[in-house]
Amino acid sequence: MAEIRNIQNVNPWWQPGFKPNSLPEFSLRKRFAYHQAQQALNETKLMLQIKGLRRLGKSTIMKQLILDLLEQKIEPQKIIFYEFSKLSTDLTNILQKAPRGGYIFLDEIQYCDNWRDILKEHYDTNTTTRIIFSGSVTLSYTVTKESLLGRFMPLDIRPLSFQEYLYLKYGNKDNLLLYNEAELWEYLQYGEFPELLQIESANLKQAYLQDSVLTPLLTQDISLYNIDKKEQFAAIFKALSSDPGQVISKKNLAREIGLSRPAIDKYLDILGDVGLIKTISNYYTSSRKELRSDKKIYMTTLNLALAYLGIIDLKKFPTLAFRGHVFENFVFNELSIQHKQIYYWKRQSKELDFLVTKADKTLLAYEVKAATAINQKQLAKYERYASQIKADLEMVNWNIEEEQSNLLKLLQQFN
């Protein structure tokens, strides 16, 4: 009975006189990913998987989908929401309460044992029930042969882009020119997680990132993986956070951290799997050379990287070079919104930061400079580099307040 009462409590739309505006999610601006989730729910019968780092708004998106269904006059009793925890993991019991032809929303499903097998069986035998489930980035982790492949539509929830941050803060989707350099500094430091927009104190924002995101991620979420040296694992994340966007020597990193080379490979794979880093390869026309090339590593969220380093105000951080690396990482994260495959290009002392393939299959190179202006000598040098691989060139510099700046063009193009 306790669990039944809990289900009733978290499904207030079952109660007579329920008003949609009584839910906090009713008044919140919708993340861009909400519209993708809504489209997937309307256009496919597959299960919908909503996955991402903690505190990015997955539960909010689910509640807003429920509000949308209620607005479509779906019978309230046909919509069930349940949030799992360490103390509540009985997925089978909850699924048994799902009405035929209804919708069941399962939040934090990673806490349930054998959830893939259970969902597969229910999906295969209850073809009219729509299932929407969410969880941490570890939803991709599996040690079993059983798979939900072909039965669900994946939706990865990313940290806020700069434009989405501005939209959630101000309600303006299009005009980036309304905002200034101060907003970009704030975003780099504290703008990638929706709830941070409601917190004013830098110290409280730091505490939020540490206690609500980083600590659970580096303890609970990685508990699925066989990590026998957790201190060294954390040391790798700190080393990468201290030097974003640099070509990583695994040999040097192994010596610095005190791990074997295979352990470094394993831990880097885990950091990528849980959504903290992304790697890119040196561009070659030969797939073998590309695979064997040294990798650059970028942080998927600068907010977490800076918080882990204890940097409260990036503007006051003494090393200009570090700020340049942060800006380059920011541009990478913006580019990755549009491009699944990004490379860098390096031959001896010649280097271009990013290389992508355009829709017409031609190459486009990006060179990123933290300076507010780029001189003609620099431009000519990088144009020569780009011409070697027959790529067009875009120079991106730290200038967000001029209407024609390449940074603004990039942000408007990829958001």
C-alpha positions as CSV (number, residue, x, y, z in Angstrom):
1,M,0.0,0.0,0.0
2,A,2.9,2.4,0.7
3,E,4.0,2.1,-2.9
4,I,0.5,2.6,-4.2
5,R,0.1,5.8,-2.2
6,N,3.5,6.9,-3.5
7,I,2.3,6.4,-7.1
8,Q,-0.8,8.4,-6.4
9,N,1.3,11.2,-4.9
10,V,3.5,11.5,-7.9
11,N,0.6,11.4,-10.3
12,P,-1.5,14.4,-9.1
13,W,-3.4,14.6,-12.4
14,W,-5.3,11.5,-11.2
15,Q,-7.0,13.7,-8.5
16,P,-10.3,15.5,-9.1
17,G,-9.9,19.2,-9.7
18,F,-6.2,18.9,-10.8
19,K,-5.0,22.0,-12.6
20,P,-2.0,21.8,-14.9
21,N,-0.6,25.1,-13.7
22,S,-0.1,23.5,-10.3
23,L,2.9,21.6,-11.6
24,P,6.1,23.6,-11.4
25,E,7.1,22.3,-14.9
26,F,4.1,24.2,-16.3
27,S,5.7,27.6,-16.1
28,L,9.2,26.5,-17.1
29,R,10.5,27.3,-20.5
30,K,11.0,24.2,-22.6
31,R,14.4,22.9,-23.4
32,F,15.1,22.5,-27.1
33,A,15.2,18.7,-26.6
34,Y,11.6,18.7,-25.4
35,H,10.4,19.4,-29.0
36,Q,12.5,16.4,-30.2
37,A,10.9,14.2,-27.5
38,Q,7.4,15.4,-28.4
39,Q,8.0,14.6,-32.1
40,A,9.3,11.2,-31.3
41,L,6.3,10.4,-29.1
42,N,3.9,11.6,-31.8
43,E,5.5,10.0,-34.8
44,T,6.7,6.6,-33.6
45,K,5.4,3.7,-31.5
46,L,8.9,2.9,-30.2
47,M,9.9,3.3,-26.6
48,L,11.5,6.7,-26.0
49,Q,14.8,6.7,-24.1
50,I,15.8,10.1,-22.5
51,K,19.4,9.9,-21.4
52,G,22.0,12.4,-20.1
53,L,24.1,13.7,-17.3
54,R,22.4,14.5,-14.0
55,R,20.5,17.7,-13.6
56,L,20.0,18.6,-17.2
57,G,16.2,18.5,-17.1
58,K,15.3,15.0,-18.1
59,S,12.5,14.7,-15.5
60,T,11.2,18.2,-16.4
61,I,10.9,17.1,-20.0
62,M,8.9,14.1,-19.0
63,K,6.5,16.1,-16.9
64,Q,6.1,18.6,-19.8
65,L,5.3,15.7,-22.1
66,I,2.6,14.6,-19.6
67,L,1.2,18.1,-19.6
68,D,1.1,18.0,-23.4
69,L,-0.8,14.7,-23.3
70,L,-3.3,16.1,-20.8
71,E,-3.8,19.1,-23.1
72,Q,-4.6,16.6,-25.9
73,K,-7.4,15.3,-23.6
74,I,-5.7,12.0,-22.9
75,E,-7.5,10.4,-20.0
76,P,-5.4,11.2,-16.8
77,Q,-5.7,7.7,-15.5
78,K,-4.0,6.4,-18.6
79,I,-0.8,8.4,-17.8
80,I,1.5,7.0,-15.1
81,F,4.8,8.5,-13.9
82,Y,7.2,6.9,-11.5
83,E,10.6,7.8,-10.3
84,F,12.9,5.0,-9.1
85,S,15.6,5.2,-6.4
86,K,17.9,2.9,-4.5
87,L,15.0,2.2,-2.2
88,S,12.4,1.7,-4.9
89,T,13.4,-0.6,-7.8
90,D,10.4,-2.8,-8.5
91,L,10.0,-2.1,-12.2
92,T,7.8,-5.2,-12.9
93,N,5.3,-4.0,-10.3
94,I,5.0,-0.6,-11.8
95,L,4.7,-1.9,-15.3
96,Q,1.8,-4.1,-14.2
97,K,-0.1,-0.9,-13.3
98,A,0.2,0.5,-16.8
99,P,-3.2,0.6,-18.5
100,R,-3.5,-0.8,-22.1
101,G,-3.4,2.0,-24.6
102,G,-1.8,4.4,-22.0
103,Y,1.5,6.1,-21.3
104,I,4.0,5.1,-18.7
105,F,6.9,7.4,-17.7
106,L,9.8,5.7,-15.9
107,D,12.3,8.1,-14.4
108,E,15.8,7.1,-13.2
109,I,15.4,3.5,-14.5
110,Q,19.1,2.7,-14.1
111,Y,18.3,1.8,-10.4
112,C,16.3,-1.2,-11.5
113,D,18.0,-4.6,-12.0
114,N,17.6,-6.2,-15.4
115,W,15.5,-3.3,-16.6
116,R,16.4,-4.0,-20.3
117,D,15.0,-7.5,-20.1
118,I,11.9,-6.4,-18.2
119,L,11.2,-3.5,-20.7
120,K,11.7,-5.8,-23.7
121,E,9.2,-8.4,-22.4
122,H,6.6,-5.7,-21.6
123,Y,7.1,-3.9,-24.9
124,D,6.8,-7.1,-26.9
125,T,3.6,-8.2,-25.1
126,N,1.9,-4.9,-24.6
127,T,2.0,-3.3,-28.0
128,T,-0.5,-0.5,-27.2
129,T,1.3,0.9,-24.2
130,R,3.7,3.7,-24.8
131,I,6.9,3.7,-22.7
132,I,9.0,6.7,-22.0
133,F,12.1,6.0,-19.8
134,S,14.9,8.2,-18.6
135,G,18.2,7.7,-16.7
136,S,21.8,8.6,-16.4
137,V,24.4,8.3,-19.0
138,T,25.1,4.8,-17.8
139,L,22.0,3.6,-19.6
140,S,24.4,2.7,-22.4
141,Y,26.3,0.3,-20.1
142,T,25.5,-3.3,-20.5
143,V,27.2,-6.6,-19.6
144,T,24.4,-8.8,-21.0
145,K,23.7,-10.1,-24.5
146,E,20.1,-8.9,-24.3
147,S,19.5,-5.6,-26.0
148,L,16.6,-3.2,-26.7
149,L,18.0,-2.5,-30.1
150,G,15.2,-1.7,-32.6
151,R,12.7,-1.1,-29.8
152,F,13.5,2.4,-28.6
153,M,14.2,5.9,-29.9
154,P,17.3,7.4,-28.1
155,L,17.3,11.1,-27.1
156,D,20.5,12.3,-25.6
157,I,20.1,15.4,-23.4
158,R,23.2,17.7,-23.7
159,P,24.3,20.5,-21.5
160,L,22.8,23.8,-22.5
161,S,24.3,25.5,-25.6
162,F,24.9,29.2,-25.3
163,Q,21.8,30.1,-27.3
164,E,19.6,27.7,-25.2
165,Y,21.1,29.2,-22.0
166,L,20.1,32.7,-23.3
167,Y,16.6,31.4,-24.2
168,L,15.9,29.8,-20.9
169,K,17.2,32.9,-19.1
170,Y,15.4,35.6,-21.3
171,G,12.9,33.8,-23.5
172,N,14.4,35.0,-26.7
173,K,15.3,32.2,-29.2
174,D,16.8,34.2,-32.1
175,N,18.6,37.5,-31.3
176,L,22.0,36.7,-29.8
177,L,22.9,40.3,-30.5
178,L,20.9,41.4,-27.4
179,Y,23.6,39.9,-25.2
180,N,27.2,40.7,-24.4
181,E,30.5,39.4,-23.4
182,A,29.5,39.2,-19.7
183,E,26.8,36.6,-20.6
184,L,29.4,34.5,-22.4
185,W,31.7,34.5,-19.3
186,E,28.7,33.6,-17.1
187,Y,27.7,30.8,-19.5
188,L,31.2,29.3,-19.6
189,Q,31.3,29.2,-15.8
190,Y,27.8,28.4,-14.8
191,G,25.4,28.3,-17.8
192,E,25.2,24.6,-18.9
193,F,22.7,23.3,-16.3
194,P,19.2,24.7,-16.2
195,E,18.8,25.0,-12.4
196,L,21.9,27.2,-12.2
197,L,19.9,30.0,-13.8
198,Q,17.9,30.3,-10.6
199,I,20.9,30.6,-8.3
200,E,22.7,33.9,-7.8
201,S,25.6,33.1,-5.5
202,A,28.8,31.8,-7.1
203,N,29.5,29.8,-4.0
204,L,26.1,28.1,-4.1
205,K,26.5,27.4,-7.8
206,Q,29.9,25.7,-7.1
207,A,28.2,23.7,-4.3
208,Y,25.4,22.7,-6.7
209,L,27.8,21.5,-9.3
210,Q,29.9,19.6,-6.8
211,D,27.2,18.0,-4.7
212,S,24.4,17.5,-7.2
213,V,26.3,16.5,-10.3
214,L,30.0,15.8,-9.9
215,T,30.0,13.7,-6.6
216,P,27.2,11.4,-7.6
217,L,28.6,11.1,-11.1
218,L,32.1,10.1,-9.9
219,T,30.8,7.8,-7.2
220,Q,27.4,6.3,-8.0
221,D,27.3,6.5,-11.7
222,I,30.7,4.9,-12.3
223,S,30.0,2.1,-9.8
224,L,28.8,0.0,-12.7
225,Y,32.3,0.0,-14.1
226,N,35.1,-2.0,-12.7
227,I,37.3,0.8,-11.4
228,D,39.8,-0.4,-8.8
229,K,41.7,2.8,-8.5
230,K,39.1,5.5,-8.0
231,E,41.6,8.2,-6.9
232,Q,43.6,7.8,-10.0
233,F,40.4,7.8,-12.1
234,A,39.6,11.2,-10.5
235,A,43.1,12.4,-11.1
236,I,42.8,11.7,-14.8
237,F,39.6,13.8,-15.0
238,K,41.4,16.6,-13.1
239,A,44.3,16.4,-15.5
240,L,42.1,16.6,-18.5
241,S,40.1,19.5,-17.0
242,S,43.3,21.4,-16.5
243,D,44.3,21.2,-20.1
244,P,41.2,21.0,-22.4
245,G,41.7,20.7,-26.1
246,Q,45.2,19.4,-26.0
247,V,46.7,16.4,-27.8
248,I,47.0,13.8,-25.1
249,S,50.1,11.6,-24.7
250,K,48.8,8.5,-23.0
251,K,52.3,7.5,-22.1
252,N,53.0,10.8,-20.3
253,L,49.5,10.7,-18.6
254,A,50.2,7.1,-17.4
255,R,53.5,8.2,-15.9
256,E,52.0,11.3,-14.3
257,I,49.0,9.5,-12.7
258,G,50.9,6.3,-11.9
259,L,48.8,3.9,-14.0
260,S,49.6,1.4,-16.8
261,R,48.9,2.4,-20.3
262,P,46.0,-0.2,-20.6
263,A,44.5,1.3,-17.4
264,I,44.7,4.8,-19.0
265,D,42.9,3.5,-22.1
266,K,40.2,1.9,-20.0
267,Y,39.6,5.0,-17.8
268,L,39.5,7.3,-20.8
269,D,36.9,5.0,-22.4
270,I,34.8,5.2,-19.2
271,L,35.0,9.0,-19.0
272,G,33.7,9.1,-22.6
273,D,31.0,6.5,-21.8
274,V,29.6,8.5,-18.9
275,G,29.6,11.6,-21.0
276,L,32.4,13.7,-19.5
277,I,34.8,13.8,-22.4
278,K,34.9,13.6,-26.2
279,T,37.9,12.7,-28.3
280,I,38.7,13.8,-31.9
281,S,41.3,12.4,-34.3
282,N,43.9,14.0,-36.6
283,Y,42.5,14.2,-40.1
284,Y,43.9,11.8,-42.7
285,T,42.4,10.4,-45.9
286,S,43.7,7.0,-44.7
287,S,41.3,5.4,-42.1
288,R,44.3,3.5,-40.6
289,K,46.3,6.6,-40.0
290,E,43.3,8.4,-38.6
291,L,42.7,5.6,-36.1
292,R,46.3,5.5,-35.0
293,S,46.6,9.2,-34.7
294,D,47.0,11.1,-31.4
295,K,43.8,12.3,-30.0
296,K,42.6,15.6,-28.7
297,I,40.3,15.5,-25.7
298,Y,37.6,18.0,-24.9
299,M,35.3,18.3,-21.9
300,T,31.6,17.9,-22.7
301,T,30.7,20.4,-19.9
302,L,33.1,23.2,-19.0
303,N,31.0,24.0,-15.9
304,L,31.9,20.7,-14.3
305,A,35.5,20.9,-15.4
306,L,35.9,24.3,-13.9
307,A,34.0,23.3,-10.7
308,Y,36.3,20.3,-10.3
309,L,39.3,22.5,-10.5
310,G,37.8,24.9,-7.9
311,I,37.8,27.9,-10.3
312,I,35.0,30.2,-9.1
313,D,35.6,33.1,-11.5
314,L,37.2,32.2,-14.8
315,K,37.7,35.9,-15.7
316,K,40.2,36.2,-12.8
317,F,42.0,33.0,-13.5
318,P,45.6,34.0,-13.9
319,T,46.6,32.0,-16.9
320,L,45.6,33.5,-20.2
321,A,46.5,30.3,-22.1
322,F,44.1,28.3,-20.0
323,R,41.3,30.7,-20.9
324,G,42.2,30.2,-24.5
325,H,41.8,26.5,-24.1
326,V,38.4,27.0,-22.4
327,F,37.3,29.1,-25.4
328,E,38.4,26.5,-27.9
329,N,36.6,23.8,-25.9
330,F,33.4,26.0,-26.0
331,V,33.6,26.3,-29.8
332,F,34.1,22.6,-30.0
333,N,30.9,22.0,-28.0
334,E,29.0,24.4,-30.2
335,L,30.2,22.7,-33.4
336,S,29.3,19.3,-32.0
337,I,25.7,20.3,-31.9
338,Q,25.6,20.1,-35.7
339,H,28.5,17.8,-36.5
340,K,28.8,14.2,-35.2
341,Q,32.3,13.9,-36.7
342,I,34.9,16.5,-36.0
343,Y,38.6,16.3,-36.6
344,Y,41.7,18.4,-36.0
345,W,44.5,18.7,-38.6
346,K,48.2,18.7,-37.6
347,R,51.3,18.1,-39.6
348,Q,54.5,18.9,-37.7
349,S,54.2,22.5,-36.6
350,K,51.2,23.3,-38.8
351,E,47.8,22.9,-37.1
352,L,44.1,23.8,-37.6
353,D,41.8,23.4,-34.6
354,F,38.8,21.8,-36.2
355,L,37.8,20.2,-39.5
356,V,34.3,19.2,-40.5
357,T,32.5,18.1,-43.6
358,K,29.9,20.4,-45.1
359,A,26.6,19.3,-46.6
360,D,28.2,19.4,-50.1
361,K,31.0,17.0,-48.9
362,T,33.7,19.8,-49.0
363,L,35.9,20.5,-46.0
364,L,35.5,23.4,-43.6
365,A,38.3,24.3,-41.2
366,Y,38.0,26.3,-38.0
367,E,40.8,28.1,-36.3
368,V,40.0,29.5,-32.8
369,K,41.7,32.4,-31.2
370,A,40.8,33.9,-27.8
371,A,41.9,37.3,-28.9
372,T,39.2,39.9,-29.9
373,A,40.8,40.5,-33.3
374,I,42.8,38.5,-35.9
375,N,45.5,40.1,-37.9
376,Q,46.2,39.6,-41.6
377,K,49.4,37.7,-41.0
378,Q,47.6,35.1,-38.9
379,L,44.8,34.9,-41.4
380,A,47.2,34.3,-44.3
381,K,49.1,31.6,-42.4
382,Y,45.9,29.6,-41.6
383,E,44.6,30.0,-45.2
384,R,47.8,28.4,-46.4
385,Y,47.2,25.5,-44.1
386,A,43.6,25.1,-45.2
387,S,44.6,25.2,-48.8
388,Q,46.8,22.1,-48.3
389,I,43.7,20.0,-47.7
390,K,41.4,22.0,-50.0
391,A,39.3,23.3,-47.1
392,D,37.5,26.6,-46.7
393,L,38.6,28.5,-43.6
394,E,36.6,30.2,-40.8
395,M,38.5,32.1,-38.1
396,V,36.6,32.3,-34.8
397,N,37.7,34.9,-32.3
398,W,36.4,36.1,-28.9
399,N,34.2,38.9,-30.2
400,I,30.5,38.4,-29.6
401,E,29.4,42.1,-29.7
402,E,30.1,42.8,-33.3
403,E,27.3,41.9,-35.7
404,Q,29.6,40.3,-38.3
405,S,31.8,38.3,-35.9
406,N,32.4,34.7,-36.9
407,L,31.6,33.6,-33.4
408,L,28.1,35.0,-33.7
409,K,27.6,33.4,-37.1
410,L,28.7,30.1,-35.7
411,L,26.4,30.3,-32.7
412,Q,23.4,31.3,-34.8
413,Q,24.1,28.5,-37.4
414,F,24.4,25.6,-35.0
415,N,21.6,26.3,-32.4
